[in-house]
Amino acid sequence: MELDLVWIYRRVGVNERLAAEKAHLAGRLLTNWNCPHGFHPKHCKKTPLKKAPKQWARDQGWPTPLLGFEKQFLETLLSDDDHFRLGLDKGGVELFVPIKEWVVPDKDVATWERENKDPKNWDALAGNFRVLCQILNHGVPVVVAGRTYTSSGTFYRDFVMKGYRNLEEGADLFILAP
């Protein structure tokens, strides 16, 4: 089961179209659909929230296919800077991209080294490593003890297996995220 890692995403500003486009191409762009008119005024109560962005897009002259609206909306939104600014400002959508990197504090690494000595802590330790692997699987580099890891396999092989070999046999949790 994958953890809810929404916290590793940040909101995209109107001047970050290229970051949004890059995340979209990598399959890492999150969308949050809102009412494009602000705080759900009376006319939006007549129109279900899911239909409000479609109506807004139609009012702008953007394509609004019956099927695949979200895909078409994002293509139009990401097509140029003007569409991007307009869509984020007034289109009722918020975009989120992965953060640049996740840095593990040195004090956490020191705690892991202490916990590694006691088998009672191995499941919790494996859980921490599993979260880091899932962060890596979301495309966010992880910095541990001054070294940057960009894949869960490399992190597991070069960090976990070199310093925490006993977890492989002693922990009930599987570290590498499915």
C-alpha positions in Angstrom: 0.0 0.0 0.0 1.4 3.4 -1.0 1.4 6.2 1.5 -0.4 9.5 0.9 2.6 11.7 -0.1 0.7 14.9 -1.1 3.0 16.8 1.2 5.9 16.3 -1.2 4.1 18.5 -3.7 4.1 22.3 -3.9 1.6 24.6 -5.6 2.6 26.0 -9.0 2.7 29.8 -9.5 1.6 31.5 -12.7 5.2 32.0 -13.9 6.1 28.3 -13.6 4.6 26.8 -16.8 7.7 24.9 -17.7 7.9 23.2 -14.3 4.2 22.2 -14.7 4.8 21.0 -18.2 7.8 18.9 -17.2 5.8 17.4 -14.3 2.9 16.7 -16.6 5.1 14.9 -19.1 6.5 12.8 -16.3 3.0 12.0 -15.0 3.7 13.8 -11.8 1.3 16.8 -12.1 -1.5 16.9 -9.5 -4.6 19.0 -10.2 -7.2 20.4 -7.8 -10.4 21.6 -9.5 -12.2 24.5 -7.9 -15.0 26.8 -8.9 -13.5 29.3 -11.4 -15.7 32.1 -10.0 -14.2 32.2 -6.5 -16.0 31.0 -3.4 -18.9 29.2 -5.1 -21.4 32.0 -5.8 -25.1 31.3 -6.4 -24.8 30.6 -10.1 -22.3 27.8 -9.4 -24.8 26.1 -7.1 -26.9 25.4 -10.2 -23.9 24.0 -12.0 -22.1 21.1 -10.3 -18.5 21.9 -9.3 -17.1 19.4 -11.9 -19.0 21.2 -14.7 -17.9 24.8 -13.6 -14.3 24.5 -15.1 -15.7 23.1 -18.3 -18.2 26.0 -18.6 -15.4 28.5 -17.9 -13.2 26.8 -20.6 -16.1 27.0 -23.1 -16.5 30.7 -22.3 -12.8 31.3 -23.1 -13.2 29.4 -26.4 -11.0 26.5 -25.3 -11.8 23.0 -26.5 -14.3 21.2 -24.3 -14.7 17.6 -25.5 -17.4 15.4 -24.0 -14.7 12.8 -23.1 -11.2 13.6 -22.1 -11.9 17.2 -20.9 -9.2 17.2 -18.2 -6.6 16.1 -20.7 -7.6 18.7 -23.3 -7.8 21.4 -20.6 -4.3 20.7 -19.4 -3.0 20.6 -23.0 -4.5 24.0 -23.7 -3.4 25.3 -20.3 0.2 24.3 -20.8 0.3 25.4 -24.5 1.6 28.9 -23.8 2.2 31.4 -21.0 -0.9 33.4 -21.6 -3.2 30.4 -21.4 -1.3 29.2 -18.3 -1.7 32.5 -16.5 -5.4 32.8 -17.4 -6.2 29.2 -16.5 -4.5 29.4 -13.1 -5.9 32.9 -12.3 -9.4 32.3 -13.4 -9.9 28.7 -14.6 -10.7 27.0 -11.3 -7.7 24.7 -11.3 -4.6 24.5 -9.0 -1.6 22.6 -10.1 1.0 20.9 -7.9 4.4 19.6 -8.8 6.9 17.6 -6.7 9.2 19.5 -4.5 12.8 19.9 -5.7 14.3 17.5 -3.1 13.8 16.0 0.3 16.7 16.5 2.7 16.9 14.1 5.7 18.3 15.9 8.7 21.6 14.6 10.1 19.9 14.0 13.5 17.5 11.6 11.9 20.4 9.6 10.4 22.0 9.5 13.8 18.7 8.2 15.3 18.5 5.5 12.6 22.0 4.4 13.5 21.0 4.1 17.2 17.8 2.3 16.4 19.6 -0.1 14.1 21.2 -1.7 17.2 17.9 -2.8 18.7 15.8 -5.3 16.8 12.6 -3.9 18.4 13.1 -0.8 16.3 13.7 -2.5 13.0 10.1 -2.3 11.8 9.9 1.5 12.5 13.3 1.9 10.8 12.2 -0.1 7.8 9.0 2.1 7.7 11.2 5.2 7.5 13.2 3.8 4.7 10.0 2.8 2.9 8.7 6.3 3.0 12.0 7.6 1.5 11.7 5.0 -1.3 8.2 6.1 -2.1 9.4 9.8 -2.2 12.0 8.7 -4.7 9.4 6.8 -6.7 7.5 10.1 -7.0 10.5 11.6 -8.7 11.8 13.6 -5.8 15.5 13.3 -5.1 16.4 12.4 -1.4 19.5 13.7 0.3 20.8 11.5 3.1 24.1 12.2 4.9 25.2 14.5 2.1 24.5 12.1 -0.7 21.7 12.6 -3.2 19.7 9.5 -4.3 17.4 9.6 -7.3 16.0 6.1 -7.3 14.7 3.8 -4.6 16.9 0.9 -6.0 20.1 3.0 -5.6 19.0 4.2 -2.2 18.3 0.7 -1.0 21.5 -0.8 -2.5 23.9 2.0 -1.5 22.5 3.2 1.8 20.2 0.6 3.4 22.1 -2.5 2.5 25.5 -1.0 3.4 24.6 0.2 6.8 21.4 -1.6 7.8 21.8 -5.2 6.5 20.1 -6.8 9.5 16.8 -5.2 8.4 16.5 -7.5 5.4 16.2 -10.5 7.7 14.8 -8.9 10.9 12.2 -6.4 9.8 8.6 -7.5 9.0 8.1 -4.5 6.6 9.3 -4.7 3.1 11.4 -1.6 2.5 11.2 -1.1 -1.2 7.8 0.3 -2.1 5.8 -1.7 -4.6 
